[in-house]
Amino acid sequence: MKLFINTLIFLLFITHNLFAQSTLTATIHNYSEQYTYAYRCYGDTLLLVDSVKTNAKGKFVFKQFTQQGMYRFNLPRNQWFYILNDGNPIEVETVFQPDFFYNIATDSLKVIKSEENKLFYTFQNLQQQLNVANYFLLQMMRLYPLSDSFHSQLVKEYFERYEAMENFIQNLPGSKTQAGLIAKAYYQPLNPDWREPDPWRDSIIAAHFFDYFNPANDFYLHTNILSEKMENYLQLKTNKKDNYGQPISSDAFLIDAAQEFLDYTEPNYFNFMFCLDFFLNTFSSNHKEIAFISIYDNYLKVDDDDCGTHQEDEFSWARKKADAIRGIQIGSFAPNFNISDNLLLSSIESDYTLVLFWATWCPHCLSEILDIKDIVDGFNKENSNSKLITVAVSLDTDAEQWGKFVNENNLFSFLNFSEFKSWESVVAKQYNVYATPTMFLLDNDKRIIAKPKTPEELRKVLMRE
């Protein structure tokens, strides 16, 4: 039975790929006897398929399409164009003319044969016009006096571009065409009042984000659309301001946006796993620890009695990251490490311990570490009944440079330690350190009670203790 199923899957795979075969005939003016490189779009990755050389007239024929979806053809100096492969013959022509501001290869492209790509490039032109409306016309409308006659022309042009896209969407030949799916992914069914603040407008756009866009559709994984739409949704959902017009930063907005997007992709396992990995990587790289842990716990956390799943291999990096983050939350016992042969962090007898990560190659560390030393010395002087010891973990690689700074600045009141491995330091990884200086204030049980970001924050924390 298993053999039969595997054979069936193989035959379906072969049939799919045979159907996906087509031929692209392209002419690139000003580009004779040069190579272009074809990539298949998958998620947020470009997979190299093949290269092909143009003839003396700039013409080439490409037959190496591996499956349906979006392909990108790269030229030198940041010029490229996209092609949709639906299994039918395609013929296009374009111009190679490098430009610092514009992608001439895309802007000048003409589709001679392929209804799918004609539709796709019609949409791209309309979307480009709409982007201009959103980024430039909108601001001009807000700046120009209402009494100025030019203002009415701006408003007219702005709404005409939205109407053109509306007409295009309503007249799509079929909802399942690749170009139609791309258009609907970017279609904004409501255009909130341009006179209202952007955070309010963004909340309305976000509320209708999935009216036409279904991120669980198989096709989107074979484009570059999912990652772009996830970034866009995060921006819309996190554009919040307080009563004073100041931006509100909260991991709760990120968590809400990620969970909503993932809920829509859940019917499709492969799309869901790609989006989950994207959000975790985004929150990890932007150091949004609360959002990372929340999404990880919601979708990946393994129960204590679980002997393991396939996700452990695919998301092993996330599991290690989650363990590190969880180990340095306020209230957690600080990760233990050897400061010297006979001294463990856990064995230090003190009322408070400051674990400080720094490096002599970090310019602002050199001044801040001296400020931190003054604050620690001042605390110990003013609080005879409390003892604060600093464990200074250096991320230096040059022992001589490190020792010289310690000696010249009289840092002997610190317990100085270094593995001389820079960011590869085992201790730095235990504490999920991504910037210097980084501080962790511990109580007498070596629980983390604060993570001050600046010397001034450290001073305020110590004043409360």
Secondary structure, 3 states (H helix, E strand, C coil): CHHHHHHHHHHHHHHHHHHHCCCEEEEEECCCCCEEEEEEEECCEEEEEEEEECCCCCEEEECCCCCCEEEEEEECCCEEEEEEECCCCEEEEEECCCCCCCCHHHHCCEEEECHHHHHHHHHHHHHHHHHHHHHHHHHHHHHCCCCCHHHHHHHHHHHHHHHHHHHHHHCCCCCCCHHHHHHHHHCCCCCCCCCCCHHHHHHHHHHCCCCCCCCCCHHHHHCCHHHHHHHHHHHHHHCCECCCCCECCCHHHHHHHHHHHHHHHCCCHHHHHHHHHHHHHHHHHCCCHHHHHHHHHHHCCCCCCCCCCCHHHHCHHHHHHHHHHHCCCCCCECCCCEEECCEEHHHCCCCEEEEEEECCCCHHHHHHHHHHHHHHHHHHHHCCCCCEEEEEEECCCCHHHHHHHHHHCCCCCCEEEECCCHHHCHHHHHCCCCCCCEEEEECCCCEEEECCCCHHHHHHHHHHC
